[in-house]
Amino acid sequence: MTLQANAKARAGLLYCFDKGYAAASLVSAYSALEAASKPLVVHFSHDGPIDAAHPLVDRLAAHPNCANLYLRPLIYPDHVGDHVGTLLRVYCGRLLARPPEGGRIIYLDGDTLVQDDIVPLAEHDIGDVPIGAVQDTMFLSWHHKAQNGTSRQRQRYQKTLAAWSSRMASFRADRYFNSGVLLIDYDRIDTLGLDAAMQNLDHVAQFRYPDQDFLNELFSDQVAWLDPRWNAQWGNIETRRSPIPQQVQDEWRASRSTPAIVHYIGNPKPWMALNAKEFLRLLGLKQLPDLGTVLAMRRDYARARDRATTYFGRDPFRL
C-alpha cells in the first residue's frame, strides 16, 4: 500500500516491525515528522498482519511533513520457512526490508524517539562506505572495563569479549556499532556486492545478537561513525563514568545533554510500567544515581506518546 501527501520528499525513514512494535514505530515516526525541517518519505515494512494499525498509518500519511508513506509486508526467502522463529524474524526485518527505490535511507528501530531535525542525518556524507552508525555503548563500556577496570572487571569483561571474538572473526569491541539507528546507502552496498550477503538469514542465525552481530561482521571496517547524538542509547549514561577515559566521556557529552535520537534499548521499554525490579534490571544497583535521568527520559517518551495520541485521535498502544 502506498499513501501520498502533497509534499516533496527529501529524506527517507525505514521501520520494520510486527504487531507488537507497530505502536512504538508509529510514535517514533510521528516524532521524526514533527521535528523534520523538510518532508520525509516513510517506509513501513511489517511482519504479519497489522490491520488494527492501518487507520493510524493513514493518518500519519496525511502529516504535512510526510511526502510519501509506503506500507509493505516483509517478504522472507522461500527456503527460510518457520525454522527462523518469531524472535529472529523480528530481528532480521531490517536486513530484508530494503525499499525497492534503493538509494540512501535512515533505518530506525521502533523503540526510538526523535528529538531533533533528522534531515541533517539523512544528508550526512559517509563517503565511500555503505553505512553510518554509532558505537554500541554497552560494548564501548565493556571494552574499557576489560582494559582499564578493576582487576575483577578486567577478568570478567576480557572473558566476555573473548566469547564474542570466538563467534566473530573481525570482532573489536571498540568498533562494534549499534544497529538501531543506521544510515544506509543501498547503492554502495550494491557496488560492493553485499546485498545478497546482507540477506543471508541462515548465516544470521548463528550469532548471539542475530542481526546486530551479523551486520558488524559484514560491514567490519566499512562504517562511518556518526555523531553519538544520533543514537543515544538510554541517553548514553554509561559514557560519563570511569573507567571510560575522560577524552571519550567528553566526546559523548553532547549525546548525553542534547540527544537527537533517544534509543530505548533493552527492557523495560518506556511505554511499559516501571516497577522496582524492572528498574534495577535496567540500570543495576551501582547506577541508582541516574534514577532522575532515566525517569526524565521516560517522561519525554510519555509526552511524545501523548502528542502522537492527540494527532492520531487515539493511543497507538491501545489499538
C-alpha positions as CSV (number, residue, x, y, z in Angstrom):
1,M,0.0,0.0,0.0
2,T,1.3,3.4,-1.0
3,L,0.0,6.6,0.6
4,Q,1.0,10.0,-0.7
5,A,0.9,13.6,0.6
6,N,1.4,16.8,-1.2
7,A,5.0,17.5,-0.2
8,K,8.2,16.8,-2.0
9,A,10.4,14.1,-0.5
10,R,13.9,15.0,0.7
11,A,14.8,12.1,3.0
12,G,13.6,8.6,3.8
13,L,13.0,6.6,7.0
14,L,12.6,2.9,7.3
15,Y,10.9,0.9,10.1
16,C,10.5,-2.8,10.4
17,F,8.1,-4.3,12.9
18,D,5.4,-6.8,13.8
19,K,2.2,-6.0,15.5
20,G,4.0,-5.9,18.9
21,Y,6.1,-2.9,17.7
22,A,3.6,-1.2,15.5
23,A,2.5,1.3,18.1
24,A,6.1,2.2,19.0
25,S,7.1,2.6,15.4
26,L,4.1,4.9,14.8
27,V,5.1,7.1,17.8
28,S,8.7,7.2,16.6
29,A,7.8,8.1,13.0
30,Y,5.5,10.8,14.2
31,S,8.3,12.3,16.4
32,A,10.6,12.3,13.3
33,L,8.0,14.1,11.1
34,E,7.2,16.6,13.8
35,A,10.9,17.6,14.2
36,A,11.8,17.5,10.5
37,S,12.7,20.7,8.6
38,K,11.9,19.1,5.3
39,P,9.3,16.4,4.2
40,L,10.3,12.8,4.6
41,V,9.4,9.5,3.0
42,V,8.4,6.8,5.5
43,H,8.8,3.1,4.7
44,F,6.9,0.7,7.0
45,S,7.8,-2.9,6.5
46,H,5.8,-5.3,8.6
47,D,5.9,-8.9,9.5
48,G,2.4,-10.4,9.9
49,P,-0.9,-8.6,9.9
50,I,-1.2,-5.2,11.4
51,D,-4.8,-4.4,10.4
52,A,-5.6,-2.5,13.6
53,A,-2.8,0.0,12.9
54,H,-4.0,0.8,9.3
55,P,-6.2,3.8,10.3
56,L,-3.2,5.4,12.2
57,V,-0.9,4.7,9.3
58,D,-3.4,6.5,7.0
59,R,-3.4,9.4,9.5
60,L,0.4,9.5,9.6
61,A,0.5,9.7,5.8
62,A,-1.6,12.9,6.0
63,H,1.0,14.6,8.1
64,P,2.3,17.8,6.4
65,N,5.9,16.5,6.6
66,C,5.1,13.1,5.2
67,A,5.9,13.2,1.5
68,N,5.1,9.5,0.9
69,L,4.3,6.6,3.0
70,Y,4.9,3.0,1.9
71,L,3.4,0.1,3.8
72,R,4.7,-3.2,2.7
73,P,4.7,-6.7,4.1
74,L,8.1,-8.2,4.8
75,I,8.9,-11.0,2.4
76,Y,11.2,-13.8,3.5
77,P,13.1,-16.1,1.2
78,D,11.2,-19.3,0.4
79,H,13.9,-21.5,2.0
80,V,13.7,-19.8,5.3
81,G,10.4,-21.3,6.5
82,D,9.2,-21.5,10.1
83,H,12.6,-22.5,11.5
84,V,13.7,-18.9,11.7
85,G,11.5,-18.4,14.7
86,T,9.4,-15.4,15.8
87,L,12.2,-13.5,17.5
88,L,14.7,-14.0,14.7
89,R,12.1,-12.9,12.2
90,V,11.7,-9.6,14.0
91,Y,15.4,-9.1,14.3
92,C,16.1,-9.8,10.7
93,G,13.4,-7.4,9.4
94,R,15.9,-4.6,8.9
95,L,18.1,-7.0,6.7
96,L,15.3,-7.8,4.3
97,A,13.2,-4.6,4.3
98,R,15.1,-2.9,1.5
99,P,12.9,-0.4,-0.2
100,P,12.7,-1.0,-3.9
101,E,13.6,2.6,-4.5
102,G,17.1,1.9,-3.1
103,G,19.3,4.9,-2.5
104,R,20.0,6.2,0.9
105,I,17.8,5.8,3.9
106,I,17.7,6.1,7.7
107,Y,16.7,2.9,9.4
108,L,15.2,3.4,12.9
109,D,14.2,0.8,15.5
110,G,10.7,1.3,16.8
111,D,12.0,2.0,20.3
112,T,13.5,5.3,19.3
113,L,12.3,8.9,19.9
114,V,13.4,11.6,17.5
115,Q,14.0,14.8,19.4
116,D,15.8,16.9,16.7
117,D,15.7,17.5,13.0
118,I,16.7,14.3,11.3
119,V,17.3,15.8,7.9
120,P,21.0,16.6,8.6
121,L,21.5,12.9,9.3
122,A,19.9,12.0,6.0
123,E,22.1,14.4,4.2
124,H,25.3,13.4,6.1
125,D,28.3,12.4,3.9
126,I,29.5,9.0,4.8
127,G,32.0,8.8,1.9
128,D,32.5,5.5,0.1
129,V,31.3,3.2,2.9
130,P,27.9,1.6,2.9
131,I,26.6,2.5,6.3
132,G,26.8,5.1,9.1
133,A,26.3,4.1,12.7
134,V,27.0,4.9,16.3
135,Q,29.1,2.7,18.6
136,D,27.2,0.5,20.9
137,T,27.6,1.9,24.4
138,M,27.4,-1.5,26.1
139,F,30.4,-2.8,24.1
140,L,32.2,0.5,24.5
141,S,31.8,0.2,28.3
142,W,32.9,-3.4,28.2
143,H,36.0,-2.6,26.2
144,H,37.2,0.0,28.7
145,K,36.3,-2.2,31.7
146,A,38.4,-5.0,30.1
147,Q,41.3,-2.6,29.5
148,N,41.2,-0.2,32.4
149,G,38.8,-1.5,35.0
150,T,39.4,-3.1,38.4
151,S,41.1,-6.5,38.4
152,R,37.7,-8.2,38.8
153,Q,36.2,-6.2,35.9
154,R,39.2,-6.9,33.6
155,Q,38.9,-10.6,34.2
156,R,35.1,-10.6,33.7
157,Y,34.9,-8.5,30.6
158,Q,38.0,-9.9,28.9
159,K,36.3,-13.3,29.2
160,T,33.0,-11.8,27.9
161,L,34.6,-10.2,24.9
162,A,36.7,-13.3,24.1
163,A,33.4,-15.2,23.8
164,W,32.3,-12.7,21.1
165,S,35.6,-13.0,19.3
166,S,35.2,-16.7,19.1
167,R,32.0,-16.2,17.0
168,M,33.1,-13.1,15.0
169,A,36.4,-13.2,13.3
170,S,36.6,-9.5,12.8
171,F,35.2,-8.5,16.3
172,R,36.5,-5.4,18.0
173,A,34.6,-4.1,21.0
174,D,35.7,-0.6,20.4
175,R,34.4,-0.7,16.8
176,Y,31.1,-2.5,17.5
177,F,28.1,-0.5,16.4
178,N,24.5,-0.5,17.5
179,S,22.1,-1.3,14.7
180,G,19.1,0.5,16.0
181,V,19.9,3.7,14.0
182,L,21.6,3.2,10.7
183,L,22.3,5.5,7.7
184,I,22.3,3.0,4.8
185,D,23.5,3.6,1.3
186,Y,22.0,0.8,-0.7
187,D,23.7,1.9,-3.9
188,R,27.0,1.5,-2.2
189,I,26.0,-1.9,-0.8
190,D,25.2,-3.0,-4.4
191,T,28.6,-1.7,-5.7
192,L,30.4,-3.7,-3.0
193,G,28.3,-6.8,-3.9
194,L,26.9,-7.1,-0.3
195,D,23.2,-7.2,-0.9
196,A,22.8,-11.0,-1.2
197,A,25.1,-11.5,1.8
198,M,23.1,-9.0,3.9
199,Q,20.0,-11.2,3.4
200,N,21.6,-14.5,4.3
201,L,19.4,-15.4,7.2
202,D,21.0,-18.8,7.6
203,H,24.2,-17.1,8.5
204,V,22.5,-14.7,10.8
205,A,21.0,-17.4,12.9
206,Q,24.4,-18.4,14.3
207,F,25.0,-15.2,16.2
208,R,24.1,-14.3,19.8
209,Y,22.7,-10.9,18.8
210,P,21.5,-12.1,15.4
211,D,21.3,-9.2,13.0
212,Q,23.5,-6.8,15.0
213,D,26.4,-9.2,15.3
214,F,26.0,-10.1,11.7
215,L,25.9,-6.5,10.5
216,N,29.1,-5.8,12.5
217,E,30.8,-8.7,10.8
218,L,29.6,-7.9,7.3
219,F,30.5,-4.2,7.5
220,S,33.6,-4.5,9.5
221,D,35.9,-1.5,8.7
222,Q,33.3,-0.2,6.3
223,V,31.4,2.0,8.8
224,A,31.3,5.8,9.0
225,W,31.0,6.8,12.7
226,L,28.0,9.1,13.2
227,D,27.8,11.8,16.0
228,P,26.6,9.8,19.1
229,R,23.7,12.3,19.4
230,W,22.0,10.2,16.6
231,N,21.8,7.1,18.8
232,A,21.7,8.0,22.5
233,Q,21.1,4.6,23.9
234,W,19.2,5.4,27.1
235,G,20.9,8.7,27.0
236,N,24.4,7.2,26.8
237,I,24.6,7.3,30.6
238,E,27.4,4.7,30.6
239,T,29.7,7.1,28.7
240,R,30.1,9.6,31.6
241,R,31.7,7.3,34.1
242,S,35.0,5.6,34.8
243,P,36.8,3.5,33.6
244,I,35.9,5.2,30.3
245,P,38.7,7.8,29.7
246,Q,37.9,11.4,30.1
247,Q,38.5,12.2,26.5
248,V,35.9,9.6,25.4
249,Q,33.5,10.9,28.0
250,D,33.9,14.4,26.6
251,E,33.4,13.2,23.0
252,W,30.0,11.7,24.1
253,R,29.0,14.7,26.2
254,A,26.6,16.3,23.7
255,S,24.8,13.0,23.2
256,R,24.0,12.9,26.9
257,S,22.9,16.6,27.2
258,T,21.1,17.1,23.8
259,P,20.4,13.7,22.2
260,A,18.9,13.9,18.7
261,I,17.5,10.4,18.9
262,V,17.0,8.6,22.2
263,H,17.1,4.8,21.7
264,Y,15.4,2.9,24.5
265,I,17.4,-0.3,24.2
266,G,16.7,-3.4,26.3
267,N,13.9,-3.7,28.8
268,P,11.8,-2.3,30.2
269,K,10.7,-0.1,27.4
270,P,9.4,3.4,28.3
271,W,5.8,2.5,27.4
272,M,5.9,-0.3,30.0
273,A,5.1,0.0,33.6
274,L,8.2,0.5,35.7
275,N,8.4,-1.3,39.0
276,A,11.4,-1.5,41.3
277,K,12.5,-4.9,40.0
278,E,12.4,-3.8,36.3
279,F,14.3,-0.6,37.1
280,L,17.1,-2.5,38.9
281,R,17.3,-4.9,36.0
282,L,17.6,-2.0,33.6
283,L,20.3,0.0,35.4
284,G,21.8,-2.1,38.2
285,L,22.4,-1.1,41.8
286,K,25.6,0.8,41.0
287,Q,23.7,3.2,38.7
288,L,20.9,4.3,41.0
289,P,22.3,7.9,41.0
290,D,21.0,8.1,37.4
291,L,17.4,7.5,38.5
292,G,16.4,11.1,37.8
293,T,17.9,11.0,34.3
294,V,16.2,7.7,33.4
295,L,12.8,8.9,34.7
296,A,13.2,12.1,32.7
297,M,13.8,10.1,29.6
298,R,10.7,8.1,30.4
299,R,8.7,11.3,30.8
300,D,10.0,12.5,27.5
301,Y,8.6,9.4,25.9
302,A,5.3,9.7,27.7
303,R,4.9,13.3,26.4
304,A,5.7,12.2,22.9
305,R,3.2,9.4,23.2
306,D,0.6,12.0,24.3
307,R,1.3,14.3,21.4
308,A,1.1,11.3,19.0
309,T,-2.2,10.3,20.6
310,T,-3.6,13.8,20.1
311,Y,-2.6,13.7,16.4
312,F,-3.9,10.2,15.7
313,G,-7.0,10.6,17.7
314,R,-6.3,7.5,19.8
315,D,-3.4,6.0,21.7
316,P,-1.4,3.8,19.3
317,F,-0.7,1.4,22.3
318,R,-4.4,0.8,22.7
319,L,-5.2,-0.5,19.2
